[in-house]
């Protein structure tokens, strides 16, 4: 078994009962924070597009009704997701053959560049069809970056986390992922309180993209302090970071990750990025009220991650996944249906929060449950590529499918589509091993 080499960071000692010195514990916790900071910035930059779309859609797609405008911006959002498999492969290969740190530094730089360009993009009125085309290119560039970010960060945080508490510490990947979404919502809420709707549509929507680009510089400086978790032996092993090596020896694990990522990503994006539009277009809440509801729900969602991550350390990842998928199968249609007839923002908040609590059983262990299925030499590639494919096909298209079905009068069909994908996630969860094959013995 190839083990993780952290000797370059701190001396290894087994004087403590858990095998870690106080210095090594501090180092590992700081590394998790540094890696997480970049993760937060990456997802803020990526998600601020979805939350600002209500304001900038007319600037890039002016000759359409509001639903079609959102449909067009959702299509561009989905295009960013379609770049994720390429990013998952490219950055997974870099992480497994060169190092996790190098991969994470490149990804945050790319996201920074994409946000800066979007902030400065001319509108349709200024350059015509070039405006939506350039917006599409920027989103594809950012999709490439995020496609590599997830797998590498999940791998790094799983490897740097301490044995026996890996579920708890690895859950902070989604704390910062959701934190990125929450920060994006908060920025929009603040802007909505300071600027008029006309000002937001004219130029205010550009501000969040500038903020994200500047924050990426801070994340880059923090990530430069990280130590590599992967050993030289692992990086130089035969088949390291290659699709051939991954498929030949670990195709079952790859397909399992792909299976439950498809359902997990779809329901995650349904109740996060799409939910704000659902609350406005279907439930009938004002834009600002919907933003307040989602801000509160996302905050609760973020706080639940360490709780369910710690739960997985006690009951096992498989049991977490079984609880998630079975509850999601039973609750998705009732919750989305009840939301359609929600009579107040409070009711909407409670329903969305209930759905997010169920999803927390999955998101809290999303990284670690995947990392435990692959050996170090193909771990970043296996986690990143499988996640990116499932996310691109189902998570990234969630808004587009939902809005498309609404446009033709079959909105409730989307509820059953999500439920069907959760049935697949349940079947895959039943096939997960009770004990992971990899990672648990690595330092």
N, C-alpha and C positions, 0 to 999 in steps of 0.2 A: 504494500500500500504506500503510495506517495504521500508524504505529509507536508503540511504547510510550513514554510520556513520563515519564522519571524525573528531569527537571530540578529538580523541587521537592525532591528528596532530596539529590543530590550533583551537582556539576558534571560534565559529560561531557567526557572527554578520550580521545584515541586515542594517547597517548604510549606505552602498553604495547603489546606485540605482539598481545595479544588484544583491545585496544580498551578496557580498563577500567583506571582508576586504582586505586591501593591503597585509597583511601578508598571508592571505589564498590564494590569487592569486599567490603570489611568491611560496608558498608551492606547489600548484597544478602544476604550470609550471615546477618547479624543479622535481617533481615526474614524469611528462611526459617525461622529459629529461632522468631521471634515468632509467625508464622502457624502453624507446626507445633505450638506449645504449646497453642493453642486446639484444634487438630485432635486432639491426644492426649486432652485433657479431654473433648471431645465424644464420642469413641469409648469412653473409659473409662466415662462415664456411660451410654452406650447398651448396652455389652456387659456391664456388671456385672449387668444384669438376667438375662442368659442364664446366667451362672455362679452367681448366687445363687438361681436358680429352684429348684434341688434342695432348698433349705431353706425358701423362702417359699411354695412351691406349696400345701402343706396349709393355710396361713393364709388363702388366698383361694379355694381349691377343695377343701374338706375331705372331701366325700362322694364319694370316688372312689378307685380303686386307683392305685398310683404311676405307672404308664404313662399313665393317663388324666389325672392331675394334670399331668404334664409336657406332655401333648398340649394341655391347656388353656392352660398358660403359653406354650407355643410358638405357639398361635393368637394370643395377645395380642402376642407378639413379632412375629409376621407382620403384625399390624394396624399396628404402628408403621412397618413397611416400606411398607405400602400408602399411607401418607401422604407417602411420599418424592416421588412425581411432583408432587404439589402444591407441596411444598417446593422441588423442583428448578426448577419454573416460577417460583414467587414470588421466591425468592432469586436465581435466574439473571437475572430481569428487573431486580431491584434492582441487582445487580452490574454489569449491562451499561448501565443507564440512570443510576444514581446513583453507583456506585463499588464496587470489590471490598471496600474496607475497611469501609464501612457494612454491607454484607451479612454480613461475618464477625463484626462486633460484635453484630448482632442475633441471629445463630444461636447464639452461645455464651451469650448471656443467656437465651434460651429453654430451652436444655438445662439450665442451672443451675436455673431455676424448676421444670422437670419433675422433676429429681432431688430437690429439697427436698420437693415434695409427696409423692412416693413414699415417702420416708423417714418421713413423718409419717402415712401412710395407716392408718386403722383396719382391722382384720381382718374376715373373714366372721363370726366369733363376736360381734363388736361391733356391726356395722351390716348384717349379712346380705348380700343380693345387691348392695347399693351398693358393697361393697368391690371385687369384680372389675370392676364397671362403672367406678369411678373409676380403677382401675389401667389399664384400657383407654384412658380419656381421656388419662391422663398419657403413656402410650406413644405415642399418636397425636400428641400435642403434641411429644414428643421426635423422633418420626419426621419431622415437618414440619421441625424444626430440622436434623436430620442430612441430610435430603433437599437442603437448601440448602447445607450445609457442604461436602459433597464437591466439587460443581462449582465453587464460588467459590474454595475453597482450591487445588484442582488448577489452576485458571486463574491465580490469583495467583502460586503457586510456579513455574509454568511461565514466566510472564512475567518474574518477578524473577530467575530463574536465569540464569547466564551462558552465552552461546553456546558451543557445542562441549562443554559439560558439563551440558546441561540434563537429560539422562537421569539422571546421577548426583545432581544436586541435587534434582530433582523426586521422586526415589525416597524422599526423606525424608518425603513425605506418608504413604507406607505404613509407613515406620519408626515414625512417631508413631501411625498408625492401629493397627498391630500392638502398638506400645508401650502404647496404651490398653487393648487386650485383655490384654496381658501384665501390666500393672499391676493390672487387675481380677482376674486369676488370682492374682497375688501377694498382693493384699489378702485374698482368700478363703483362701489357704494360711496366711497369718499368723493370721487369725481362727480357722481350723480347729485351729491349734496352741494357741491361747489359750482357746478356748471349747469347751464340750461340744456335741454335736449337738443336744441339747435346747435349749441356750441360743441356738444359731444359729437354730433354728426359731422360738424364742419372740420374740427381739428382735435377735439379732446380725446378721441379714441386713440390717438398716436402716443399719448403720454405713457400708458402702461408698457408699451413696447420699449420705450426709452429706459424706463425703470428696470425692466428685465435685463436689458443689455448691460447696464451699469452694474447690476447685482452679480452678473456672471463674472465680472472681473474679480470681485471679492471671492467668489467660489473658486476661481482659478488659483488664486493665491493660497487658499486653504488646502486645496488638493495637491499643491506642490509639496506640502509637508508630509504627505502620506508615504508609508513604507510598503514595499511590495509583499504580498502574501503568498505568491506563487514561487515554488522552488525552481532553480535552474534545471534540475533533472526533469521536472514536469514540462517545462517549456521546450526542452530539446528532445522529448520522447517522440517515438514514431507515431504519426497520426495526430500530433497535437494541433488543435485548432483547425482541423480539416473536416469537411463534410463527409468524406469517405470514411475516416476513422470514427466519426460520430454515428453514421448510419450502419456501418458494419457491425459495431459492437454494442450500440446502445439505441437501436431503433425503437424498441419497446418503450423505453423511458421517454424518448423524443415524442412518440405518438401520444403517450399518456399526458405529457405536459401540453401538447397541442390541443388535446381533447378538452381538458378542464379549463385551459386558458380561453378557449372559444366562448364557453358559457360564462365564465367569470368576467371576461372583458366586456361582453355584451351587456350583462346586467349592471356592471359597474358604470359604464358610460350612459346607460339608460337613466340611472338615478343620480348622476352627477352632471355632466355637461349638457345632456339633452333635457334634463328635468327643468332647468330654468325656462327654456322655450316652451315646454309642455305646460308649465304653470301659467305662462303668459297667453299662449295661443289656444289652449284647450280649457284649462281651469278658469281663465279670465282674470287672473290677478294682474294689477299694474306692474310694469317693468321693475320699478323700484321695490315694490312689495315682494315680488318674486326673488329679487336679489337678497333682501333681508332674510327671507325664509331659507334660501340656500346657504347663506352665510352661517346661520345658526345650525343648520343640519350638518354642514361640512365640519364645523367645529366639534360637534359631538362625535361625528364619524372619526375625526382625527384622534380624539382622546380615547376612543375605544380600541385602537390598534394595539397598544402595549398590553391591554387587558386580555385580549383574545390571543395575542402572541404568547403571553405567559401561560394561558390556558393550554395551548398546544404543547408546551414543555411538560405539562402534567398528564394530559390525556392522549397525546400523540397527534401528529399531523393528519393522519388518515381520519381520525374521529372528527377533527375540525372540519375536514372537507366533506365528510358524510353529513354532518349537521348543516353545513352551508347549503349544499346542493339539495337536500331533501326539503329544508324549510323554504328555499327559493322556489322550488317546484310548486309547493302548496300556496305560497303567499303572493307571487308576482301578479297574477290576474286580479285577485281581490284588492290589492293595494292600488294598482293603477286604475282600476274601475272606481274605487272609492274616491281617488283623487279627482276624477272627472267631476264629481258632484260635491267636492269640498266646499263648505259654506263659509269658511274663514281661513285666514293665514295660519292661525293656530292649528286647525285641523290638518292643513296641508303640511305644516312642519312636523307634526306627530307622525303622519303617514310616511313621509319621506325618511324621517329618522328611523322608523321601524324597519324600513327596507334596507337602509344603510347598516343597521345593526346586524342584520342577517348577512349582508355582504362582507362585514368585518371578519367573519369567521374564515373567509377566503383571503381577503386582502392582507390581513395581519401576517399570514404565513406564506404569501404568494412567492416571495423570493426563496425562502429557506426550503420549502417543500420541493421546489424544482432543483435547487442546488444539491440537495441530498440524493438526487437520482443520478448524478453524473460524477465521474472521477475528475481530478483537477485539470488534466490535460485537454479535456473537451468541455469543461463545465461552463465557461462563459459562452461558448458557442452553442451548446445544447440548451442552456437556459434562454439565451437571447434570441436565437433563431426561432425556436418553437413558440416562444412568447410573441415575437414580432409577427409571425404568420397568423397565429390565432387572433391577435389584436387587430391586424390589418383587415382580415376578412370579416370579422364580426364586431369588434369594438369600434373601429374607425368608421364603419358604415352604419352604426346604430342610429345616428341622427338622420342620415340620408334616407334610410329605410323607413323610419318612423314618420318623417315629414312627407315622404313620397306616398305612403299609405294614407296619411291624413288628406293629402291633396286630391286623392281619388275616392275619398269617402269610406275607407276601410281602416280607420285608425285602430280599432280594437283588435284587428288581426295581428298587429305588432305585439300586443300583450301575449298572445299565444305563441308567437315566434320566440319570444324571450323564454317562455316556459319550456318549449320544446328543446331549446339549447341547454336549459338547466337539467333536463332529463338526461341528456348526453353526459353532462358533467357528473351527474349522480352515478351513472353506469361506470364511468372512468374511476370515480372515487372508490367504488366498491372493489375495483381491481388493484388499487394501490397496496403496496406491501405494508404489513403492520410495523416493520422495522426498516429504516432506510439502510441502503447498502453502503453508502459513502458519507463522508464528512464527519460522522459522529466521533471517529477516533482521531481526527486531525486536531492539532492544537489551535 
